[in-house]
């Protein structure tokens, strides 16, 4: 196997969202995936291998496997294109969320992902109000996801999260968002998932599947630029192409190639 670290959704080292990418010759045991993800200790580690001419891709946090991860998919494509010199125009990954494609788009990479759709919830949510320090404008949800719009982007940037409050909530993954006060972005967000071992994710591709749909409808725009206002920060360009798919576009920086001296 070969291991890499990549900063996704940025063109500047030490920004964006770091992911580990593990390129395998064959699948591992379930315990081995978790062991390696814990050793890498990043929000997600991607594992990719080729089987019958198809790329199989899985994502793990340090504690469990997840269904979808944007920044680690972007990182995997970056490694295959630049370190393994894959000449295909489009990479197809077979995942728990179906077939996902990534292709070069100038100096950036473009991912074709399923769009995220939420349903309105009651905005009278005492836990979220305590977490935010104000009543949310809207609360929307889908499965474990909770998308919350607040009054201004400065609240998001300066929010000091109390993760114990979120752990008491029935939802497990929280996107806090607002219309951007800066002209270069359409919306600003942050994402928290303490129950998944990720207090705050720096830049979250899967969250932008929901954000793109939400803000596209609200702003009547199909192409949007989102800024995730974590400490590291990152930019995600979103293009809603139909009712079911969204393109997520971003840069990557390869940070390290690791020498593996152990056998799994």
C-alpha positions as CSV (number, residue, x, y, z in Angstrom):
1,X,0.0,0.0,0.0
2,X,1.0,3.6,-0.4
3,X,-0.2,6.4,1.9
4,X,-0.5,10.1,1.2
5,X,-1.9,13.2,2.9
6,X,-3.7,15.9,0.8
7,X,-5.2,19.3,1.7
8,X,-8.5,19.5,-0.2
9,X,-10.6,22.5,-1.3
10,X,-7.6,24.8,-1.2
11,X,-4.6,25.7,-3.3
12,X,-2.6,26.8,-0.2
13,X,-0.8,24.3,2.0
14,X,-2.1,23.9,5.6
15,X,-5.6,25.2,4.5
16,X,-8.7,23.4,3.4
17,X,-9.5,19.9,4.7
18,X,-6.7,17.3,5.2
19,X,-7.4,13.8,4.1
20,X,-5.4,10.6,4.1
21,X,-5.4,8.5,0.9
22,X,-4.4,4.9,1.1
23,X,-3.9,3.2,-2.3
24,X,-4.2,-0.6,-2.0
25,X,-3.4,-3.6,-4.1
26,X,-6.4,-5.5,-2.6
27,X,-9.0,-4.9,0.1
28,X,-8.2,-5.1,3.8
29,X,-10.0,-6.5,6.8
30,X,-12.6,-4.3,8.4
31,X,-10.4,-4.0,11.5
32,X,-7.4,-2.9,9.4
33,X,-9.3,0.0,7.8
34,X,-10.2,1.3,11.3
35,X,-6.6,0.8,12.6
36,X,-5.1,2.8,9.7
37,X,-7.8,5.6,10.0
38,X,-7.0,5.8,13.7
39,X,-3.3,6.0,13.0
40,X,-3.7,8.7,10.4
41,X,-6.1,10.5,12.9
42,X,-7.6,12.8,10.3
43,X,-11.4,13.4,9.8
44,X,-11.4,10.9,6.9
45,X,-9.1,8.4,5.4
46,X,-9.9,7.2,1.9
47,X,-9.1,3.6,0.8
48,X,-9.0,2.9,-2.9
49,X,-8.1,-0.2,-5.0
50,X,-8.8,-1.4,-8.5
51,X,-10.9,-4.5,-9.0
52,X,-11.9,-5.9,-12.4
53,X,-10.9,-2.6,-14.0
54,X,-13.1,-0.5,-11.5
55,X,-12.0,1.7,-8.6
56,X,-13.5,0.7,-5.3
57,X,-13.5,3.6,-2.8
58,X,-14.4,3.6,0.9
59,X,-14.1,6.3,3.6
60,X,-13.4,5.9,7.3
61,X,-13.2,8.3,10.2
62,X,-11.1,7.2,13.2
63,X,-14.1,5.4,14.6
64,X,-16.3,4.2,11.7
65,X,-17.1,3.9,8.0
66,X,-19.2,6.7,6.4
67,X,-21.4,6.7,3.4
68,X,-20.0,9.8,1.6
69,X,-17.0,12.1,1.8
70,X,-16.3,14.8,-0.7
71,X,-12.9,16.1,0.3
72,X,-11.3,12.6,0.6
73,X,-12.8,11.7,-2.8
74,X,-11.2,14.9,-4.3
75,X,-7.9,13.9,-2.6
76,X,-8.1,10.4,-4.0
77,X,-8.5,11.7,-7.5
78,X,-5.6,14.1,-7.1
79,X,-3.3,11.2,-6.1
80,X,-4.4,8.9,-8.9
81,X,-4.0,11.7,-11.5
82,X,-0.7,13.1,-10.3
83,X,1.1,10.3,-8.4
84,X,-0.1,7.3,-10.4
85,X,-0.4,9.1,-13.7
86,X,-3.8,7.8,-14.5
87,X,-4.6,8.9,-18.1
88,X,-8.4,8.4,-18.0
89,X,-10.4,11.6,-18.6
90,X,-12.9,10.7,-15.9
91,X,-12.3,8.6,-12.8
92,X,-15.3,6.4,-11.7
93,X,-15.4,5.4,-8.1
94,X,-17.8,2.6,-6.9
95,X,-18.9,3.6,-3.3
96,X,-21.6,3.1,-0.8
97,X,-23.3,6.2,-2.3
98,X,-23.2,4.7,-5.9
99,X,-20.9,5.6,-8.7
100,X,-19.1,9.0,-8.2
101,X,-17.1,10.6,-11.0
102,X,-14.2,13.0,-10.9
103,X,-12.6,14.8,-13.8
104,X,-10.0,17.5,-14.4
105,X,-11.4,21.0,-14.9
106,X,-8.4,23.2,-15.7
107,X,-6.2,23.2,-12.6
108,X,-9.1,22.1,-10.5
109,X,-11.1,18.9,-10.1
110,X,-14.8,18.4,-10.6
111,X,-16.8,15.8,-8.7
112,X,-20.3,14.7,-9.7
113,X,-22.3,13.9,-6.5
114,X,-25.9,13.2,-5.6
115,X,-27.6,16.4,-4.5
116,X,-28.8,16.6,-0.9
117,X,-32.4,17.4,-0.2
118,X,-33.7,18.4,3.2
119,X,-37.2,18.8,4.7
120,X,-38.2,21.8,6.9
121,X,-38.4,21.2,10.7
122,X,-39.8,23.3,13.5
123,X,-37.3,26.2,14.1
124,X,-38.3,26.3,17.8
125,X,-35.4,24.1,18.8
126,X,-34.1,24.9,22.3
127,X,-30.8,23.0,22.0
128,X,-29.9,24.7,18.7
129,X,-31.0,28.1,20.0
130,X,-28.7,27.6,23.0
131,X,-25.8,26.4,20.8
132,X,-26.2,29.4,18.4
133,X,-27.2,32.1,20.9
134,X,-30.1,33.1,18.7
135,X,-33.2,31.5,17.2
136,X,-32.5,29.9,13.8
137,X,-34.1,31.4,10.7
138,X,-34.8,27.8,9.4
139,X,-34.1,24.3,10.5
140,X,-34.0,21.5,7.8
141,X,-33.1,17.9,8.1
142,X,-32.4,14.7,6.2
143,X,-31.6,11.5,8.1
144,X,-28.8,12.4,10.5
145,X,-28.1,15.8,8.8
146,X,-29.4,19.1,10.2
147,X,-29.0,22.2,8.1
148,X,-29.6,25.5,10.1
149,X,-29.7,29.0,8.6
150,X,-28.8,31.9,10.9
151,X,-29.1,35.6,10.5
152,X,-25.6,36.6,9.5
153,X,-22.3,35.2,8.4
154,X,-20.4,36.9,11.3
155,X,-22.3,34.7,13.8
156,X,-20.9,31.7,12.0
157,X,-17.3,33.0,11.8
158,X,-17.3,33.9,15.5
159,X,-19.3,31.0,16.9
160,X,-17.6,29.2,19.8
161,X,-19.3,25.8,19.6
162,X,-20.5,23.9,22.7
163,X,-20.2,20.3,21.4
164,X,-21.9,18.8,24.5
165,X,-25.2,20.5,23.4
166,X,-25.0,18.9,20.0
167,X,-24.4,15.5,21.5
168,X,-27.8,15.8,23.2
169,X,-29.6,16.5,19.9
170,X,-31.4,13.8,17.9
171,X,-29.5,14.7,14.8
172,X,-25.8,13.9,14.4
173,X,-24.3,16.1,11.7
174,X,-24.9,19.9,11.8
175,X,-24.4,22.4,9.0
176,X,-24.7,26.0,10.2
177,X,-25.0,28.5,7.3
178,X,-25.9,32.1,6.3
179,X,-25.9,34.3,3.2
180,X,-22.4,35.7,2.8
181,X,-21.7,39.3,3.6
182,X,-18.7,39.2,1.3
183,X,-19.2,39.6,-2.4
184,X,-16.9,36.8,-3.5
185,X,-19.0,34.1,-1.8
186,X,-22.7,33.3,-2.0
187,X,-22.9,31.6,1.4
188,X,-20.8,30.7,4.5
189,X,-21.0,27.6,6.6
190,X,-19.4,25.5,9.3
191,X,-20.0,21.8,10.0
192,X,-20.0,19.9,13.3
193,X,-20.3,16.1,13.9
194,X,-19.1,15.4,17.5
195,X,-20.9,12.0,17.6
196,X,-18.8,10.8,14.6
197,X,-15.6,11.8,16.3
198,X,-15.4,15.0,14.3
199,X,-16.0,18.1,16.5
200,X,-15.6,20.4,13.5
201,X,-14.8,19.4,9.9
202,X,-12.7,22.0,8.1
203,X,-14.3,21.8,4.7
204,X,-17.1,19.3,3.9
205,X,-18.0,18.2,0.4
206,X,-21.0,16.1,1.5
207,X,-22.4,19.1,3.4
208,X,-22.2,21.2,0.2
209,X,-24.4,18.7,-1.6
210,X,-27.1,20.0,0.8
211,X,-25.9,23.6,0.8
212,X,-25.9,23.8,-3.0
213,X,-29.5,22.7,-3.2
214,X,-30.6,24.9,-0.3
215,X,-29.0,28.1,-1.5
216,X,-29.7,27.5,-5.2
217,X,-33.4,27.5,-4.4
218,X,-33.1,30.4,-2.0
219,X,-30.9,32.6,-4.3
220,X,-32.3,31.4,-7.6
221,X,-28.8,30.5,-8.8
222,X,-27.4,27.3,-10.2
223,X,-23.7,28.2,-9.7
224,X,-22.7,29.2,-6.2
225,X,-19.4,29.7,-4.3
226,X,-19.4,28.6,-0.7
227,X,-16.8,29.4,1.9
228,X,-16.5,27.0,4.9
229,X,-15.4,29.3,7.7
230,X,-13.4,26.8,9.9
231,X,-10.0,27.7,11.3
232,X,-8.4,26.3,8.2
233,X,-11.0,27.5,5.8
234,X,-11.8,26.4,2.2
235,X,-13.8,27.2,-0.9
236,X,-16.2,24.9,-2.7
237,X,-17.7,25.9,-6.1
238,X,-21.1,24.3,-6.5
239,X,-23.1,23.8,-9.8
240,X,-26.6,22.3,-9.6
241,X,-27.0,20.5,-12.9
242,X,-30.4,18.9,-12.3
243,X,-32.8,17.8,-9.5
244,X,-30.5,14.9,-8.5
245,X,-26.9,15.9,-9.1
246,X,-24.5,18.6,-8.1
247,X,-20.9,19.3,-9.3
248,X,-18.5,20.2,-6.5
249,X,-15.3,21.9,-7.8
250,X,-12.1,22.6,-5.9
251,X,-8.3,22.5,-5.7
252,X,-6.0,20.2,-3.8
253,X,-2.4,20.3,-2.5
254,X,-0.5,17.0,-2.0
255,X,1.3,17.4,1.3
256,X,3.1,14.1,2.1
257,X,3.9,10.7,0.8
258,X,4.4,8.3,3.7
259,X,6.7,5.3,3.8
260,X,4.8,2.3,5.1
261,X,7.0,0.1,7.2
262,X,4.2,-2.2,8.6
263,X,2.0,-4.8,7.0
264,X,-1.8,-4.9,7.2
